[in-house]
Amino acid sequence: MKYMMALPLLIKGGVTVPEVNVSAPFGFLTHVKRVDRVNPMKKLLSALLILTFWTPRAETEPLPDVIEQIKTSVVAVGTFHIKRKPRSLFNGTGALISSDGLIVTANHVIDAIAQENQLDYLRVYLYKDSTKRGYAAKVVSQNSRNDLAIIKIEGTDFPYLKKGDSTKLREGDSIAFTGYPYGIQLGLHPTTHTGIISSISPNIIPIVSTKGLSPEIRKALISKFNIFHLDAVVYQGHSGGPVFDPNTGKLLGIMSSGHFKETQSKTKFKMPTGISYAIPIENLENL
């Protein structure tokens, strides 16, 4: 009986397969058969070139699409008085969280308006609002401990941000935040910045002694909660603005008051520092 043995040899442009008759004396080579196949090395090089120069856009550059999606839900919070000059004043940023006009912002933004007895003139300015008269707003709920507040405007079908899971964030995770750092003097065009979660730590710095502490600090020591420290430069106008997942646009936190200083008394915009933090959106449940 005749048996054939294939001994492949690589040559340029294909593979040669010598066929050997093992039943013949000393296994004489009967003939050489050339099989036209694609060189495996060429396949490998082609695959490497594809992996090198092709990268899915959806995985590496989602932020422009996300910004376009969420910025219509980012609002400016301030007041409007027809007999005042200027009629519109800006205090901070906020984010729509429901289609019927619920808005979350920082509580200190609302407190600043209340201290000037201007809550009756509370207004919310939507993206590209050409009239700059805004929507009349009312305070729904406030929580000074978490520095969060809910206000509401009348209307329906507002674009809003979906809530993400801030409990899953880790130090080093990427974030983005959008707001009105310079107020509305330059128009209702929100600005987006990016950074990372540089630290997740309690809202109260450890102290040696409780002697002389105010009632507010004593209360905070009893009911501590974590905050996000951000590796990002913020301005005062960012306060109350949304911190979101740059890949999905889901709401992860609210920018809270950072540490600012004014270089001189007549400076229009307060100078930023690298120290900033945000309140995890999970604390919204306390309102």
Secondary structure as the mmCIF struct_conf table of DSSP 4:
data_model
#
loop_
_struct_conf.conf_type_id
_struct_conf.id
_struct_conf.beg_label_comp_id
_struct_conf.beg_label_asym_id
_struct_conf.beg_label_seq_id
_struct_conf.end_label_comp_id
_struct_conf.end_label_asym_id
_struct_conf.end_label_seq_id
STRN STRN1 MET A 4 ALA A 6
STRN STRN2 LEU A 9 ILE A 11
TURN_TY1_P TURN_TY1_P1 LYS A 12 GLY A 13
STRN STRN3 GLY A 14 ASN A 21
TURN_TY1_P TURN_TY1_P2 VAL A 22 SER A 23
BEND BEND1 ALA A 24 ALA A 24
HELX_RH_3T_P HELX_RH_3T_P1 PRO A 25 GLY A 27
STRN STRN4 LEU A 29 VAL A 35
HELX_RH_AL_P HELX_RH_AL_P1 PRO A 40 PHE A 53
HELX_RH_AL_P HELX_RH_AL_P2 ARG A 57 THR A 60
HELX_RH_AL_P HELX_RH_AL_P3 LEU A 63 ILE A 70
HELX_RH_3T_P HELX_RH_3T_P2 LYS A 71 SER A 73
STRN STRN5 VAL A 74 PHE A 80
TURN_TY1_P TURN_TY1_P3 ILE A 82 LYS A 83
BEND BEND2 ARG A 84 ARG A 87
STRN STRN6 SER A 88 LEU A 96
BEND BEND3 SER A 98 SER A 98
TURN_TY1_P TURN_TY1_P4 SER A 99 ASP A 100
STRN STRN7 LEU A 102 ALA A 106
HELX_RH_AL_P HELX_RH_AL_P4 ASN A 107 GLN A 115
TURN_TY1_P TURN_TY1_P5 GLU A 116 ASN A 117
HELX_RH_3T_P HELX_RH_3T_P3 LEU A 119 TYR A 121
STRN STRN8 LEU A 122 TYR A 125
TURN_TY1_P TURN_TY1_P6 TYR A 127 LYS A 128
BEND BEND4 SER A 130 THR A 131
STRN STRN9 TYR A 135 ASN A 143
TURN_TY1_P TURN_TY1_P7 SER A 144 ASP A 147
STRN STRN10 LEU A 148 ILE A 153
BEND BEND5 GLU A 154 GLU A 154
BEND BEND6 THR A 156 THR A 156
HELX_LH_PP_P HELX_LH_PP_P1 LEU A 161 LYS A 162
STRN STRN11 LYS A 163 LYS A 163
HELX_RH_3T_P HELX_RH_3T_P4 SER A 166 LYS A 168
TURN_TY1_P TURN_TY1_P8 GLU A 171 GLY A 172
STRN STRN12 SER A 174 GLY A 179
TURN_TY1_P TURN_TY1_P9 PRO A 181 LEU A 186
BEND BEND7 LEU A 188 LEU A 188
STRN STRN13 THR A 191 PRO A 202
BEND BEND8 ASN A 203 ILE A 204
BEND BEND9 VAL A 208 VAL A 208
TURN_TY1_P TURN_TY1_P10 LYS A 211 GLY A 212
HELX_RH_AL_P HELX_RH_AL_P5 PRO A 215 ILE A 222
BEND BEND10 SER A 223 SER A 223
STRN STRN14 ASN A 226 LEU A 230
BEND BEND11 ASP A 231 ALA A 232
STRN STRN15 VAL A 234 VAL A 234
HELX_RH_3T_P HELX_RH_3T_P5 GLN A 236 HIS A 238
TURN_TY1_P TURN_TY1_P11 SER A 239 GLY A 240
HELX_LH_PP_P HELX_LH_PP_P2 GLY A 241 GLY A 241
STRN STRN16 PRO A 242 PHE A 244
TURN_TY1_P TURN_TY1_P12 PRO A 246 THR A 248
STRN STRN17 LEU A 251 MET A 255
STRN STRN18 LYS A 261 LYS A 261
BEND BEND12 THR A 263 GLN A 264
TURN_TY1_P TURN_TY1_P13 SER A 265 LYS A 266
BEND BEND13 LYS A 268 PHE A 269
HELX_LH_PP_P HELX_LH_PP_P3 LYS A 270 LYS A 270
STRN STRN19 MET A 271 MET A 271
HELX_LH_PP_P HELX_LH_PP_P4 PRO A 272 PRO A 272
STRN STRN20 THR A 273 THR A 273
BEND BEND14 GLY A 274 GLY A 274
STRN STRN21 SER A 276 PRO A 280
HELX_RH_3T_P HELX_RH_3T_P6 ILE A 281 ASN A 286
#
